[in-house]
């Protein structure tokens, strides 16, 4: 597994970003796509239909997207993780601390909920009070799954060789890696 201090001595073309809810997978994906000029899709937009119902063609759309030569997306949704890992050449793992992850998730959720921001396919965050009666509320989900990738991601390089996994433990490390990635594109 690589860290921020390792040089980028390969040419990432198919990049998946792993991390639990709230760490910044989408934001990093946008930045990488802008730097490299790669197509990007947000898996939540493919997965969620109206009224927070899963879309029937999710699997097929993910297969079509990762079939491309260059792309950036998140590494999430158990059903498609193996497809993504099998096609990716790089997984960037945002392995931030629980306090940082939960702070970001709470901040994002509250602002989206208060503003009634439209998300994927017209959906909006649930009202904040539903955290008390909905076991799948995003904040409860974020807490419940906060350590879900700790044992899984470290096994990916072995299972999906020649995949490179880059573990980043803070936003500061992520900024450093992104800068180094941008420099590697110029070579």
C-alpha positions, 0 to 999 in steps of 0.5 A: 500500500502506498502513502502520500510520501511514495512517488507516483511512478505509475500512470493512473488512468482508472481511479476509484476513491474509497472512503466512508460517508462524509470523507470527501470522495465526491470532492476529490473525484471532481478535482482529479477529473478536472486535473486529468480531464477524465470522465467522472460519474457519481455512483449515488447518481446512478444508484438512487432513483426518485423517492430514494429508490434504487434504480434497476439499471444501476449495475449495467450503468456502472459496468458501462462506465468502468469499461472505459479507458479513463475514468474517476468514480467512488468505490462504494456499493457492495454490489459493484465494488468488485467490478470497479476494483477489477477495472481500476488501476488506482484506489485512493483511500481516504482513511480519515479519523472518525471525528473528522469524518463525522464532523464533515458528514454532520456539516454536509447533512445539516446544510443540505437538509436545511437548504433542501438541496436537490441531490440525485434525481430530485431527492433531498436529505431527510429532515434532521429529526428523522435521525431519531426514528430512521435507523438508515438516516445518513448520520446513523449510517455514517456512524455505524459504518465508520470502520467498515473499510479498515479490513477490506481496503488493505486486501485489494492490492493482493486480490486485484493485482496490479491495482495500486492503493494509496492510503491518505489519512488527512485532508493535508495528505490528500492535498499533497497527493493531489498536487503530486498527481497533477505534477505526474500528469505533466511528465 
